[in-house]
Amino acid sequence: MPLFLHSFLNCSISYILFSIILLQSSYEKETKLNTKKGLLIMKSKQVKEYVNITIGLAIIITAIYFFLIPQDIVTASAVGLATLLATFIPLPISLITFFLNVILLIVGFIFVGGDFGWKTVYATVVTPIILRFLEIFIPVSKPLFEDIGINLIFGTLISSIGIALIFYQNACSGGTEVIAKIINKYSNIDYGKSFILSGILTVGFSYFIFGSKLCLISLLGLYINGIFTNYFVAQFGEYIADNQNNTAATKESSNQHPTTPSSTQLG
């Protein structure tokens, strides 16, 4: 295991450095602001987006790690594929996830180009790191609950919160998004349906490893996760809209009623 960990950390550091170089290059080409204030605002917005993506990924991975993986419930993600492969590959799921993400990104660049964006690259890097952290410091050998239904509901519910948070950063959790874009590019299927199809294909493979029961439960989880995600996306949208309206109203009120000096100030 120390050898696996050493290799994993080395690969992760190299991959992160490579991603940082690419991100910096992309940033220098695409973000040219005329004023220092504008540049600071842009950097602040980007930092906030990546912080929110990291939080969203942490929520997703935590839910999958504690509720779904111990029950062999497969998710429509690279972690789901890694869960399947871990049954006959003697490596940690985090390490398998890392290699899968690297392979998927390479395949994506070859067949699709850089269409999936640097936020997706960032997500594919951070996902196995968070998962490895949990494997090392909070090892789990059995499900939190004996009832597989409870694990399914809580796992899909909590992960959908993270997915919705990432959605509002114009990003995704990576992995199977590459498969969806390949299907979309080389077929007449639109991207939304391609994404669903890639998820069904990923979960469907569990039939050959875990059997029909867990395959059907995983497919049910995919459907429930979609319902929960749509709900939280709508809730986040209403919250953001309310905040924007309140901010706009406050600015308008300030412009219409400027603050005047008090009589004591006028002396």
N, C-alpha and C positions, 0 to 999 in steps of 0.2 A: 504493500500500500504506500509506503513512503516514496517508492520509485514512481508510482502512478501520480502521487500528489506533486512531486518535484517536476515531472514532465508536464502535468496539467498547468502548474503555475508558470513554468517557462513559456509554454504555448500561449497562455492567457496574456502574459506581459507582452510578448512579441506581437500578438494579434492586436492588443489594445494600442500599443505604440504605432503600429501600422495604421489602425483606424484613426488615431489622433492626427497623424500626418495627412491622411486623406481628407479628414474633416477640416483641418486648417487650410489645406489647399483649396478645397471647395468654398470655404468661407471667404478667403481672400479674393477669389474670382467673382463671387456672386453678391457680396455685401459691400458696396461702395457708397458710403454715406458722406455727405458734404460737410457736416459739422461734427464736432466732438460730442455734443449732446446727443445727436442722433445715433452715433456709434455706440455710446454707452447704453442708450435705450435698447438698441438691437442686441447687444451682448447680454444685457439683463434679461431680455425676453427669452433668448436662447438658453441661458442658464436655467431659468425657471422651467422651460419646457423639458429639458433633460432631467432636472430634479423630479418633475412630475412623472416622466417616463420611468425613472428608476423606482419611484414609489409604487407605481402601477405594476411594474414587473415583480417587485418584492411581494405585493399582495397576491398576484397570480401564482407565483412559484410557491409561496407559503401554503396557499389553499391546496394546490396540487400535491405538494409534498406530504402534508399531514392527513389529508382526507382521501385523495384519489389513488395515489401510487400504492399505498399499502393494501388497497382493495383490488389492485390490478385493473382499475378503471382507466381506460385510455382516453386521453384528450386529443383534440385536433391540433397538435403542435409538434415541434421537434422533440419536446419532452415526452410526448405520447409515443412517438416512434422509438425514442430511446428506452422507454419502459418495455416495449416489445422486444427490442434487441438485447436488453439486459438479461432476458431469460436464458439466452444461450451464449452471450459474450461476457466473460468474467471481468467486467469493468464497472465502475460506478456509473450511475445514470447521468450524473453531471458531466463526466468525461465523454460519454457517448454522445450526449447532447451537444457538447462543444464541437466534436468532430463532424457531427451531422450538420450543424450550422455552417461550419467552414465549407463543407462539401456543397451545401445548398447555395451558399453565396457565390461560390466559384461557378457552379452550374448556372446560377442566375445571371452573372456577369457575361457568361458565354452566350446564352440563348436569349437573354432579355436586355442585357446592358445594365446601366446603373439606374434603371427606372424606379426601383423600390426605395431609393433615398438613403441618406446617411443615418437617419433615425432608426431605420430598420437594422442597419449594420451595428449601430450602438446596442440595440436591443438583443441582437444575437450574441454579442460579446458578454453583456451583463447577465443574461439569463443563466448560463452554466456556472458563472461565478457565484451568484446568489444561491443556486442549488447546491454547489459544492460546500459553501459555508454552512448550510443547514446539515448536510451529510456529516460534516466533521464535528460540529459543535452540538447538534441536536439530533443524534441518530434515532431513527424510528424503525422498529422491527414489526409492529403490528398496528392495525387501524385504531384510531381514537375511539371509535364506537363499534360495537359488535354488529349493529344493524347497517347493512350496506346502503340502505335507502337514506339514512341520516347522513352518512358520509357523502353520498352523491349530492344531496340537496345543499349541504353546507359547502362542499367543495366547489360546486358550480355557482352558488350564490356569491361567495366571497371572491372567486376569480373573476366573475363578471364585473365587479366593482373596479378591479384593476384594469380590465379590458376597456371599460368605458372611460376611465381616466386617461389611458393612453390614446384612445380614439380622439379625444379633444386636444391632443398635442399634434394632430395630423400624423400619427405614427401607428405602428402595430407591433405586436410582440415578436415579429420575425418568423423564421422557420418556414412553415407551410405557406406563407404568403408568396414565397418564390415559386412554389409549385403552382399556386393559383395563377400567377402572372404568366407562367409558361403555358398553362392550359388556355388562358385567355388569348395569348399571342398566336398560338398555332391552331386555334379552333374558332368557331363562330359563337362560342359561349361568352357572355359578358362577364366582367370581373367579379361581380357579386355572386353569381351562380358558380363561377370557377372556384371561388373561395370556399363556398359550401361543399362543392364536389371534392375539393382537395381534403377537406375535413372528414367527409364521409369515407373517402378512400383510406385515409390514415387510420380512422377508427375501425373500418371494416377489416383491416389486416389482423385485428385482435381475434377474429373468429378462428383463424388458423393456429393461434397460440394459446389463447385462454378459453376457447370454446364459445358456443352460441349464446349462453346465458350472459356472460360478461360482455360479449360483443353487443348484444341488445341493450344491456344496461348502459354501456358507453355511448351508444347511439342516442338513447334517451337523455343522457347527460348532455350531449351535444345540442339537442333540441331545447332542453331546459336552460342551458347556458345562453342560447340565443334569445330566449324570452327575457331572462334576467338582464342581459346586456342591453337590449332595447329599452327596458324600463329605466335603467340607470343612465343611459345616454340621454333619454328624454328629461330625466330629473336634473342632470348636470346642465343640460341646455337651458332649462327654465331658470336655474340658479344663476347661470352666467348672464342670461338675458336680463334678469331682475337687477343684478349688480350693474350692468351697463346702463340700464334705464335710470337707476338711482344716481349713478355718477353723472350722467348727462343732465339730469334734473338739477343736481347740486351746482354744476357749472353754470347752467342757464340762470339759476336763481342768483348766483354770485354776480353774474354779468348785469342782471337787471337791477339788483339792489346792492351797489357797491358800498363798502363800509365807509362811514363818514366819521371824522374825528368828533369826540365827545366835547361838551362844553368845558370840561376841566382841562382837556388837552389844548383847546383854543386859548385858554387862559384869559 
